[in-house]
Amino acid sequence: MLKSSTLKFVTITLLGLTAFTGCSKKSKTINPERAKEVIVYSYDSFVSEWGPGPEIEEKFEAATKYDLVYVDCGEGINVLNRALLEKDNVQADIILGLDNNISEKAISQNILLPYKPKDADKIINKTVREQLSHDWFLTPYDYSHFAFIYDTKSEVPGPKCLEDLTSPIYAKKIILMDPRTSTPGLGFVNWTLAAFGDKDKVLDYWKELKPNILTMAPSWSTGYGLFKKGEAPLVISYTTSAASHIEYDNDYNYIALLFEDGHAIQVEGAGILKGAPNIQGAKAFIDFLIGTEAQSTIPLTQWMNPVNQDVVLPESYKKAAPIPAETISAPADETAKLVDEIMKILE
């Protein structure tokens, strides 16, 4: 994998001012030959040294001769907010990291250009595709079910359902993510709505859960980092996350818990921004992203399932990435409406 210093970031000006307030940036001026450059709005874990971004960049550039430039805007929700701010003066070509809980907002705001990649129907599993594609405004590139990762060395027993998490034995023992900034945080809200159905029941559940939440981390990276430091024995993440502990550390103490309620799923997608300066380069990137060369990097860097059905999963997935018996979901718009009320409860 390339070191993080080899990642290319760009600062783009908008109306003479720096457009990337809230986005990290590294110095690189825009190539005057914009047609040779593909600019991608992305999120921190994707473009980090240990994420899939560096390797995909290297392979894409070698295969296409385009110059791939990532813009790290933090969490996935921040990526969408950046694109919405610039919808009338589009700077990037690709937006990457929108999931099934925020995709409808992007589509309704008319910022995406539909594009169906070559052989997409053959490459991408239909069940996954239907979670996100929406007439191919977004193309799925990875997916996993949400789950709680549990430290088996903990003195508390592993919960078996969402309701168990409200037990007093888990006081200050659960790490969640802020649903206003984090897609896993929003995904957990969706999970509770899908499981309990009624809005009032969901809000009552969060009231009972409140004493057991150690923190609402601003991002998955921050929250999972606290979990790995032993700050709490439970963290919201993905069914695929525990496999990383086996792969890197041969550590079997962390497991993904399967709940009786069923599990919500996250499908992440990439889309072409409407008005993108380099449409042809953007299409080339989407085509490449779901091909076996790029998809083979996903399991051991992104720690999500690849959408390309030809990619063979590593042994660590077979040992520690369980598949839930039931996938449940709730409408994204109803989920979004609950966020402010839930955060008021947690104040």
LINQUITA-V130948 format. One record per residue. N is the residue number from 1. RES is the residue in one letter. SS is DSSP state (a for helix, b for strand, c for the rest). Layout:
# LINQUITA-V130948
n=N res=RES ss=SS
n=N res=RES ss=SS
This chain:
# LINQUITA-V130948
n=1 res=M ss=c
n=2 res=L ss=c
n=3 res=K ss=c
n=4 res=S ss=a
n=5 res=S ss=a
n=6 res=T ss=a
n=7 res=L ss=c
n=8 res=K ss=c
n=9 res=F ss=b
n=10 res=V ss=c
n=11 res=T ss=c
n=12 res=I ss=c
n=13 res=T ss=b
n=14 res=L ss=b
n=15 res=L ss=c
n=16 res=G ss=c
n=17 res=L ss=b
n=18 res=T ss=b
n=19 res=A ss=c
n=20 res=F ss=c
n=21 res=T ss=c
n=22 res=G ss=c
n=23 res=C ss=c
n=24 res=S ss=b
n=25 res=K ss=c
n=26 res=K ss=c
n=27 res=S ss=c
n=28 res=K ss=c
n=29 res=T ss=c
n=30 res=I ss=c
n=31 res=N ss=c
n=32 res=P ss=c
n=33 res=E ss=c
n=34 res=R ss=a
n=35 res=A ss=a
n=36 res=K ss=a
n=37 res=E ss=b
n=38 res=V ss=b
n=39 res=I ss=b
n=40 res=V ss=b
n=41 res=Y ss=b
n=42 res=S ss=b
n=43 res=Y ss=c
n=44 res=D ss=a
n=45 res=S ss=a
n=46 res=F ss=a
n=47 res=V ss=a
n=48 res=S ss=c
n=49 res=E ss=c
n=50 res=W ss=c
n=51 res=G ss=c
n=52 res=P ss=c
n=53 res=G ss=a
n=54 res=P ss=a
n=55 res=E ss=a
n=56 res=I ss=a
n=57 res=E ss=a
n=58 res=E ss=a
n=59 res=K ss=a
n=60 res=F ss=a
n=61 res=E ss=a
n=62 res=A ss=a
n=63 res=A ss=a
n=64 res=T ss=a
n=65 res=K ss=c
n=66 res=Y ss=c
n=67 res=D ss=b
n=68 res=L ss=b
n=69 res=V ss=b
n=70 res=Y ss=b
n=71 res=V ss=b
n=72 res=D ss=b
n=73 res=C ss=c
n=74 res=G ss=c
n=75 res=E ss=c
n=76 res=G ss=a
n=77 res=I ss=a
n=78 res=N ss=a
n=79 res=V ss=a
n=80 res=L ss=a
n=81 res=N ss=a
n=82 res=R ss=a
n=83 res=A ss=a
n=84 res=L ss=a
n=85 res=L ss=a
n=86 res=E ss=c
n=87 res=K ss=c
n=88 res=D ss=c
n=89 res=N ss=c
n=90 res=V ss=c
n=91 res=Q ss=c
n=92 res=A ss=c
n=93 res=D ss=c
n=94 res=I ss=b
n=95 res=I ss=b
n=96 res=L ss=b
n=97 res=G ss=b
n=98 res=L ss=b
n=99 res=D ss=b
n=100 res=N ss=c
n=101 res=N ss=c
n=102 res=I ss=c
n=103 res=S ss=a
n=104 res=E ss=a
n=105 res=K ss=a
n=106 res=A ss=a
n=107 res=I ss=a
n=108 res=S ss=a
n=109 res=Q ss=c
n=110 res=N ss=c
n=111 res=I ss=c
n=112 res=L ss=b
n=113 res=L ss=b
n=114 res=P ss=c
n=115 res=Y ss=c
n=116 res=K ss=c
n=117 res=P ss=c
n=118 res=K ss=c
n=119 res=D ss=c
n=120 res=A ss=a
n=121 res=D ss=a
n=122 res=K ss=a
n=123 res=I ss=a
n=124 res=I ss=b
n=125 res=N ss=c
n=126 res=K ss=a
n=127 res=T ss=a
n=128 res=V ss=a
n=129 res=R ss=a
n=130 res=E ss=a
n=131 res=Q ss=a
n=132 res=L ss=a
n=133 res=S ss=c
n=134 res=H ss=c
n=135 res=D ss=c
n=136 res=W ss=c
n=137 res=F ss=c
n=138 res=L ss=c
n=139 res=T ss=b
n=140 res=P ss=b
n=141 res=Y ss=b
n=142 res=D ss=b
n=143 res=Y ss=b
n=144 res=S ss=b
n=145 res=H ss=b
n=146 res=F ss=b
n=147 res=A ss=b
n=148 res=F ss=b
n=149 res=I ss=b
n=150 res=Y ss=b
n=151 res=D ss=b
n=152 res=T ss=c
n=153 res=K ss=c
n=154 res=S ss=c
n=155 res=E ss=c
n=156 res=V ss=c
n=157 res=P ss=c
n=158 res=G ss=c
n=159 res=P ss=c
n=160 res=K ss=c
n=161 res=C ss=c
n=162 res=L ss=c
n=163 res=E ss=a
n=164 res=D ss=a
n=165 res=L ss=a
n=166 res=T ss=a
n=167 res=S ss=c
n=168 res=P ss=a
n=169 res=I ss=a
n=170 res=Y ss=a
n=171 res=A ss=c
n=172 res=K ss=c
n=173 res=K ss=c
n=174 res=I ss=b
n=175 res=I ss=b
n=176 res=L ss=b
n=177 res=M ss=b
n=178 res=D ss=c
n=179 res=P ss=c
n=180 res=R ss=c
n=181 res=T ss=c
n=182 res=S ss=c
n=183 res=T ss=a
n=184 res=P ss=a
n=185 res=G ss=a
n=186 res=L ss=a
n=187 res=G ss=a
n=188 res=F ss=a
n=189 res=V ss=a
n=190 res=N ss=a
n=191 res=W ss=a
n=192 res=T ss=a
n=193 res=L ss=a
n=194 res=A ss=a
n=195 res=A ss=a
n=196 res=F ss=a
n=197 res=G ss=c
n=198 res=D ss=c
n=199 res=K ss=a
n=200 res=D ss=a
n=201 res=K ss=a
n=202 res=V ss=a
n=203 res=L ss=a
n=204 res=D ss=a
n=205 res=Y ss=a
n=206 res=W ss=a
n=207 res=K ss=a
n=208 res=E ss=a
n=209 res=L ss=a
n=210 res=K ss=a
n=211 res=P ss=a
n=212 res=N ss=a
n=213 res=I ss=b
n=214 res=L ss=b
n=215 res=T ss=b
n=216 res=M ss=b
n=217 res=A ss=b
n=218 res=P ss=c
n=219 res=S ss=c
n=220 res=W ss=a
n=221 res=S ss=a
n=222 res=T ss=a
n=223 res=G ss=a
n=224 res=Y ss=a
n=225 res=G ss=a
n=226 res=L ss=a
n=227 res=F ss=a
n=228 res=K ss=a
n=229 res=K ss=c
n=230 res=G ss=c
n=231 res=E ss=c
n=232 res=A ss=c
n=233 res=P ss=c
n=234 res=L ss=b
n=235 res=V ss=b
n=236 res=I ss=b
n=237 res=S ss=b
n=238 res=Y ss=b
n=239 res=T ss=c
n=240 res=T ss=c
n=241 res=S ss=c
n=242 res=A ss=a
n=243 res=A ss=a
n=244 res=S ss=a
n=245 res=H ss=a
n=246 res=I ss=a
n=247 res=E ss=a
n=248 res=Y ss=a
n=249 res=D ss=a
n=250 res=N ss=c
n=251 res=D ss=c
n=252 res=Y ss=c
n=253 res=N ss=c
n=254 res=Y ss=b
n=255 res=I ss=b
n=256 res=A ss=b
n=257 res=L ss=b
n=258 res=L ss=c
n=259 res=F ss=c
n=260 res=E ss=c
n=261 res=D ss=c
n=262 res=G ss=c
n=263 res=H ss=b
n=264 res=A ss=c
n=265 res=I ss=b
n=266 res=Q ss=b
n=267 res=V ss=b
n=268 res=E ss=b
n=269 res=G ss=b
n=270 res=A ss=b
n=271 res=G ss=b
n=272 res=I ss=b
n=273 res=L ss=b
n=274 res=K ss=c
n=275 res=G ss=c
n=276 res=A ss=c
n=277 res=P ss=c
n=278 res=N ss=c
n=279 res=I ss=a
n=280 res=Q ss=a
n=281 res=G ss=a
n=282 res=A ss=a
n=283 res=K ss=a
n=284 res=A ss=a
n=285 res=F ss=a
n=286 res=I ss=a
n=287 res=D ss=a
n=288 res=F ss=a
n=289 res=L ss=a
n=290 res=I ss=c
n=291 res=G ss=c
n=292 res=T ss=a
n=293 res=E ss=a
n=294 res=A ss=a
n=295 res=Q ss=a
n=296 res=S ss=c
n=297 res=T ss=c
n=298 res=I ss=c
n=299 res=P ss=c
n=300 res=L ss=c
n=301 res=T ss=c
n=302 res=Q ss=c
n=303 res=W ss=c
n=304 res=M ss=c
n=305 res=N ss=b
n=306 res=P ss=b
n=307 res=V ss=c
n=308 res=N ss=b
n=309 res=Q ss=c
n=310 res=D ss=c
n=311 res=V ss=c
n=312 res=V ss=c
n=313 res=L ss=c
n=314 res=P ss=c
n=315 res=E ss=a
n=316 res=S ss=a
n=317 res=Y ss=a
n=318 res=K ss=a
n=319 res=K ss=a
n=320 res=A ss=a
n=321 res=A ss=c
n=322 res=P ss=c
n=323 res=I ss=c
n=324 res=P ss=c
n=325 res=A ss=c
n=326 res=E ss=c
n=327 res=T ss=b
n=328 res=I ss=c
n=329 res=S ss=c
n=330 res=A ss=c
n=331 res=P ss=c
n=332 res=A ss=a
n=333 res=D ss=a
n=334 res=E ss=a
n=335 res=T ss=a
n=336 res=A ss=a
n=337 res=K ss=a
n=338 res=L ss=a
n=339 res=V ss=a
n=340 res=D ss=a
n=341 res=E ss=a
n=342 res=I ss=a
n=343 res=M ss=a
n=344 res=K ss=a
n=345 res=I ss=a
n=346 res=L ss=a
n=347 res=E ss=c
